[in-house]
Amino acid sequence: MKRRVMLFSLFFVFLIFFMSGISAELNSTQITKGYSCIQNKTSDCSSALDDNIFTLLSIKTCKNEVLQASSNGDCWPSGSCRVKQTAQGLLALKESGSDTTKPKSWLLSHTKAPTNIKWFLQIESPEATRCTIKYRVESGDLRTHSIVINESKKIDTSSSSCLQLAQDNYWLEIIPQCQKYEFEISCDKEFVTSKLFKETSSSTIQILDEIKPASSGGTTTEKVNSLCFAEGTSCNYEGTLWASYVLNAMGEEISPYIPYLVVMADDNPRTLPQSFLYMLLGETYLNDLLLKQRNSQYWEVSGDRYYDTALALLALRPDDSNQKADALDWLENTQGADGCWQNSIKNTAFLLYAISPRAASTGGNNTPTKPDCETAGYSCIYSSSCSAAGGNVLDNYQCSLGLNCCDREPQALSCVLGQGGQICDSDEECVGGIEVDAADTGTFTTCCVNGVCRPKEDGGDGGGEEENTCIEKFGTCRSFGCNEDEEQNNLLSCDFSSEICCIKKSGSNNYLWVWILVILIILTGLAIVFRDKLKTFWLYIKTKFGPSGPSSGTHSRPSYFPTPVRRMMPRRIMSNQPHPVHSKPVPPRRHGGELDEVLKKLKDMSK
């Protein structure tokens, strides 16, 4: 009996392993199929500019066509250059090992100071103090403004031409015309200075991480350094997102663009700013990005779920969250028969670059190849995550563009203080939010962000969302028509009225053979476990209907039909308390001598 339990246990483990293989995220075959689709669709590079840029980014072809569509190699598209496309073209050239000097210079020359950000100067001291603020104006004249900070931390002095009292006299607002000046601050007591900022119409105040301390009589300097990437005379938010990401990946200083990106994020939700801010600023924005996922499948803020999902997955490269795994599973189920997604060159190329990028060119044979970071035992993460973990960036090791090699593993923030979440016990579930990693959770607790912990026995999902009947019937909700091996079902509903439900056509289920194989494996396993009982049954059949048995006539069903064979269920074998399986007692019957001999042999075999 113990041997049977062991055999069944091994079989069960194998079955779980096998099933996990067929339900895993995108496999190498699907990735290869996706790349083949791009190569087939772009063999002559005659597609639109965006298609060619992302083709160059993913498979390193169509370079000449991309350059021909530029304005003298400076920017894209020719004749009406845009920041976003130029930044994407710069990224594609960088990843293909091409010269990036001209587009990078073009981007850096198209910046301006945002006009919709208010800046404040904050001076703090543990005691009342008198301070002097000096700054030099454009004419070269040195201006001096003296202030008194009382014991309640308020400023008792009136405003000046550049510095106006603000926030109930606790801060000094730097008016826009003076934000280009450098301010030198000195106080007769120990003090610290810092800069704060906010969007003009918002009440949310942001503070820069840099706080400058000074002793009594010492000095600090403060200057507003805030820029955006502009088209014409206006800042372009999405262009600034892309340009900041690409320039940061190339090692350029991008701190002047951060205030604009942060304060304008809420006004530009269709650009998925959380993805870029996570790549630029680290874990603070990770949960914001994860919370944007829809239906535990994809991201969709711009109206194009495949592009938005690719953008999210680009940011989640160093992450192993459930949301990332869910998105990869969704992509696995929505990949077209030809290997592309949505029949789109651009989106398929972007998805492949985000999920499984091909190795970037080293820029020529003379460029030495760096050893791989993760192979050497280190972590490829964002530089901000490395700093937060107290690690060091290792420049001598190679990571994907935009990631840095760090000698420390990324550290999760605390649930309550760092992420503003709740810790759920093992008998609770996170309702209305997401479960994330946290430094202060254990094996039997989880961190719930943007939701509440509720007892599992309540049985409510807390979401109040309408059920997706299409997914329940193993269908796929699509916005752009069904695939060739699918058909539209108007009786099943999706989450959005613009979507249609696509069901696999009869006989087109790619996994039918898998389930047949699984059933055969299960039957084989059961046959191994209960082979002794099957022997008994088989011998009985041979005796009853074989050459020695009756060859004609009608026979009633024997009362000693081996019931235990059909009642044996795997869950009975896996019980915590193993118990022997006995055959049902055989009622006495009169048989011929040959049958009596067979029954005797069966009895001996069962001992």
Beta strands, then each sheet from edge to edge (+ up, - down):
strand 1: 111-112
strand 2: 117-124
strand 3: 129-136
strand 4: 142-149
strand 5: 163-166
strand 6: 171-174
strand 7: 182-187
strand 8: 191-199
strand 9: 206-207
strand 10: 212-214
strand 11: 219-223
strand 12: 228-231
strand 13: 234-235
strand 14: 293-294
strand 15: 298-299
strand 16: 379-381
strand 17: 404-406
strand 18: 422-424
strand 19: 428-431
strand 20: 434-436
strand 21: 446-449
strand 22: 452-455
strand 23: 476-478
strand 24: 486-488
strand 25: 500-504
sheet 1: 1+ 12- 13+
sheet 2: 5+ 6- 2+ 8- 9+
sheet 3: 5+ 6- 2+ 8- 10+
sheet 4: 4+ 3- 7+ 11-
sheet 5: 14+ 15-
sheet 6: 16+ 17-
sheet 7: 18+ 21- 20+
sheet 8: 19+ 22-
sheet 9: 23+ 25- 24+
end
